[in-house]
Amino acid sequence: MTSTTYSSRVFSLETMDVPGGTETILRGGRHLFPLLPQAFAGVRRIGVIGWGPQGRAQALNLRDSLAGTDIRVAVGLRPGSRSAADARAHGFTEEDGTLGDWLAVTADSDLVILLIADAALAAHHQEIFAALKVGAAIGLSHGFLLGHLRETGGDFPPGHPVIAVCPKGMGDSVRRLYEQGAEINGAGINSSYAVHADPDGRAVDLALGWSVALGSPYTFRTTLDSEYLSDIVGERAILLGAVHGIVESLFTRHRLAGDDEVTAYERACENVTGPIARTISRAGLRAVRENLDAEARDVFDRTYTATYGPAREIVAEIYDEVADGTELRSVILAERRLGAREMSRIGGSPMWSVSDRAHARRAQRDLPVDPFTAGVFVATMTAQIDEFADRGHPWSEIVNESVIEAVDSLLPYMHARDVAYMVDNCSRTARLGARRWGPRFQTAYEQIAFPAAGLPADTALLAAFDAHPVHDALAAAAKLRPSVDISVA
């Protein structure tokens, strides 16, 4: 179990009640920005290496939060990067020293935040390490590099703080909610933080300052190991891969049952990304079932208990393959095999041609929760929660990686665009995982769960869901949620 108790010389911390004990957390907000120079003591330049969705969001948030201080934020890109023009359009320029070659920016920075693609980081981390100035801190936003170093017998260079701040949402959400936070204090994406190496005793406050500057409403402690496992498993399961499998399988089921294309899409994709996600975000997991009438609740119960076992089995398999390095190796091998070639897009399947017509009908009616769809989704989410709990993850990490990131960051974007768009435009690592495991979930639902949904519900599984400690953990986390939903254009 990850230790979640820590102290800070800069920020006032709180304890949050969670099942079985408490966790130390930092409640964020713009009122803490004046403390950032103290948290970043010894840092005069922050280098953000990379300009993907996270790189862009974090560089902009850090720059805005540190405005008026003597701490500068610079973006480092590889020679010839196509991202340079966009970085310039956002105000980072070679002329003022805030945009430059990645190794030059690394060499001149006191905190180097590595946000290039995982495969690129695996291939080039030694060059970056060699360019670090003495004592510079290494910052990560998930633990993929740690997994790679262990697989290859490498390590982080000695004498450098190694910290992670990991926003529990996509880069666009990190930036958009930060901007909304200008009007509603504390609006942002929750983050975990980890300290992997702390040679000079400043790593905790450095990480907390970084998280506050990103706009995180609350920050909780984890380890690089735990974060890597939960992050990679989550994006292959309920955050992305399983969602793909759920909506594809349900669309086919509803079409075979006689629904027209748009109705089938509404009962599958629109239900998950719309009313189900909103209910969980605002009232918790249990509310999805409690808000149904008796007949619909019976459908939910039978579907939930039919789906939980097959979903749990796949989540456990994913976890094992992430933990033993198989999933990491598959990403590296796929990167070598594909190179610069484009992967085929899952948005080419027949379901996604219906998206625009379904979206056009939103204004005509308030779509109710479909109990069958809800049973499948909630069972899969609970299966991931239980797997993480049994593997010893802290409750803040469990609810953020399994629930909050889904309903407050990813699913709103899927609702605005669609699930296929998200899969086809996410990070290479997440996309490879979703393409690999999404069809596994789809097959399990179609071949095992759906046929069994006609049987009586398993009362023991339902009792376990009703009494599940996750409800208390979510209620505690909800007290720290800003009173704002993400605005997705």
Buried (B, 14 or more C-beta within 10 A) or exposed (E): EBEBEBEBEBBEBEEBBBBEEBBBBBBBBBEBBEBBBEBBEEBEBBBBBBBBBBBBBBBBBBBBBBEEEEBBBBBBBBEEBEBBEEBBEBEBBEEEBBBBBBBBBBBBBBBBBBBBBBBBBBBBBEEBBEBBEEEBBBBBBBBBBBBBBBBEEBEBBEEBBBBBBBBBBBBBBBBBBBBBBEEEBBBBBBBBBBBBBBEEEBBBBBBBBBBBBBBBBBBBBBBBBBBBBBBBBBBBBBBBBBBBBBBBBBBBBBBEEEBEBBBBBBBBBBBBBBBBBBBBBEBBBBBBBEBBEEEBBBBBBBBBBBBBBBBBBBBBBBBEBBBEBEBBBBBBEBBEEEEEEEEEBBBEEEBBEBBEEBBEBEEEEEBEBBBBBBBBBBBBBBBBBBBBBEBEBBBBBBBBBBBBBBBBBBBBBBBBBBBBBBBBBBBBBBBBBBBBBBBBBBBBBBEBBBEBBEEEBBEEBBEBBEEBBBBBBBBBBBEBBBEBBBEBE
